[in-house]
């Protein structure tokens, strides 16, 4: 049994485990959360994290769950810090229709787009974002994509263009461990492309990418402070699924 399988057994009926090895592991609270032995399981988990020499781990909690205060207190006692408040949306992709206006795009499978270019574009999209600032380097961000998405990760890393000018990026993918759950690892526009009515169209095109990949439904999230992205979700007929809180723990 490998480490991720062991952690899955440890947190059965508590958390979904997202593999970001070698740097990180993320835990997401499942809807039917059982709090039995949580403190003990978390102690064992953190010991495993240190043995793996992880840089960080994160935990996502549903703020409106009955167990929220109990779980968050245990996290804080064990050295976790609150990182961000998020709102999560869901959409049935069977309702996606053919879009009249589509934008040109390239992925990292295209020889003209290099990993160096993609990291520069991603960093530009993060500039002056309403989301909480990331503590990761761009190399770490790209490594997280590769670690979590597996062999098809390069096809998921896509850049939108107007003619030959890049204006934003999207990273659509099927959520690992599922066959039809669509997610977007990151979506963003260059600062100069914002406020020009691109965001909703590009997000909708990203949903089309997910449908083409075989996704039946989409789950997306943004930081609670990012009201502009929340408007994009609503314009594309996504509905609120949950309000979440994210906690991080870094290892020295």
N, C-alpha and C positions, 0 to 999 in steps of 0.2 A: 504494500500500500504506500503510494507516494504521499508527500506532505499535504498537498491540496485535498486528496481523498481523506486523509486523516482529519483535517480541519472540517471537512464536510460532515464527517461522522460526529465530531465533537459538537458542532453547532446544528445538528439535525433538528428541524422544527423551530429554529431560532433565527438563523441568518443564511442568506445566500452568499456563497463565497466566490469572489471574483479574483482570478489569478493574474497578478501583475508582476510575478517573479521575473527577474531576481531582485527587484527594488521594493515591491510593495504587494500587499494583499488588502482587498477591500471587502467589507461585510455590509450587506443590506438586509435590514429587518424584513422577515416574511410576514404575510398577513396573519397567519395562524400561529403567532409567536407563543412559545411556551417558556416560561421563566425558570423552570426547574434547573438547578445547578448552574445558573448563569455565572455567578461569581467564580465558582470553581473552574468552569470551562474557560472563562476569560483569562484566569491565571495561567492555565495550561497553554492557552493560545499565545499569550505574550511571551512565555518561555520559549515556545517554538519560533516565534518571530526573532528573538534574540539569537537563537542558535542558527537561524538562516541568515543572520546579519542583514536583516531588512533595514531600509532607510526609514520606512513609515508604514503605518496601517491606518485605515479610515473605517468609520462605522456610520451608516446612514440609518436614522430612526424616523418612524412616522410620528410626527408631533402629536397627532390626535389619537394615538393608540392608548389603551388603558394602562400599558406598562411603561409609558414614556418616562415619567419621573423616576421610576425604579431603575430602569436601564441606564438612563443618563447619569444618575448618581453613581452607579457602579463604575461607569466609564471614567468619570471625573476622579473618583477615588484611585483609579488605576493609571492616572497620569494623562488621560485624554484631555484635549482642549477643544472648545467649540470653534468650528471653522466658518460655517455659513448656514444660513436658512435658505431653503429651496422650495419651489413649488413644482410639482410633477403633473404632466398632462398625458392624456391618452387619446388615440384616434384609431378608428376602424379604417384600414387602408383599402377596403373594398369600395369605399366611396370616392377614392381618388379617380379623377377623370383626366383625359388628355389635356395637357396645358398648351394653350395657343402660343405663348411666348416662352421659348426655352433658350437658355444661355449655353454658350460653348463651354466645355470643360475638358480637363486632362487629369489623369491619375498618375500615381508614381509608377504605373506600368508603362507609361509613355516615356520614351527615351529623352524627350525634350524637357521633362520635369524632373529635377534632381531632388534628392533628400535635402540638400542644402537650401535649395529654393523654397521647398515646402516649409522648412523650419522658419525661414525668414518671413514668409507669407503668414504663417500661423502667429508668429510674434507680432506682426503688424495688426492682425485681427484682434489680438488681446490688448493692444494699446488703448488706453482710456476707456476700457470696457466697464460697464456697471457691475460686472461680477467681481467677487472678492479676488484679490490679487493672488496668483499662484506662487508657491515657493519653489517650484520645480524649474530646472533649466529646460531649454528647448530639446536638448538631447534626451533628457529624462521623459519629457512629454512623448516624443516619438517612440522611445523604447517602451513606454506604457502601451501605446497603440499596438506595437508589434507583439508584446507579451500577451495582451488580452485578446486580440483578434485572431492571432494565429497566421496560418500560411497565406490567407487572402488579404492581409492587411494593406498591402501596397495598392490594390485595386480600390480600397475604401478611401484612401487619402486623395481627395479631389479638389481641384482649384477651378473656380468659375472665372470666365473671361468675357469682356466686351471687346470684340475683335481680338486683338493680341494683348490687351491690358488686363492683368489679373485684378479682381475686385473682392474676392472672398474665398473661403474654404469651407468644405463640408467633409465629414467622415462617417458616412452611413454604413451600417453593418447589421448582420443578424446577431443578436445577443448570444454569446457562447453558452452552451448548455440548453438552448432552445432551437426549435426549427422554424419558428415563424414570428418571433418577437423582434421588431425593428427598432433600432436605436441610432442616434447620431452622437458619436463620441465627442465631436466638437463641431460647432457651426458659428461662423462669424464673418463680418465684412471689414474691409480696410476702412480706416477712419474717413477717408475722402469719399467713400462709397455710401456712407450712412446718410440717412435723411433724404434719399433720392428714390424711394419706393422700390428698392431692390430686394429688401429682406424677405418680404412675404413670398415673392415669386421664387427666390432662390431656396427658401425653406420648403415650399411646395414641390419644387423640382427634386429636392432631397428626399421628400416623401415618395415621389415617383421612383427614385432610385431604389428605395427600400422595397417597394412593391415588386419591382423587377427582380430584386434579389430573392423574392419569395416570402417576404414578410406579410403577415395577415393583419397585424396591428402595430401601432407605433407608441412607444413611451418616450417622452422627452422631458427635460427639466431645465430650469434656469434659476438663478439666484433671485430671492424675493425682491431685492433692490433693483433688479433689471426689468423695469416695467415695460420698456420698449420691446424686449423679446417676448414678454407675456402677451403683448398686443399681437405679435406675429402668430403665436400659437392660436389665439382666439380668432384672428382673421382666417386662419386655415382650418377652423372648426374643430380644434382640439378642445377637450374638456378637462377640467381639473380633476386629477385622480387623488392627490395627497399633498400635504404640506410636510416637508421633511427637515430634519436638522442633521448636520454633518459634523462629526467629531474626528480629529486627527490626533495621532500619537507618533512622535518622531523618536527614533532610536539613535543614540550617539555612537 
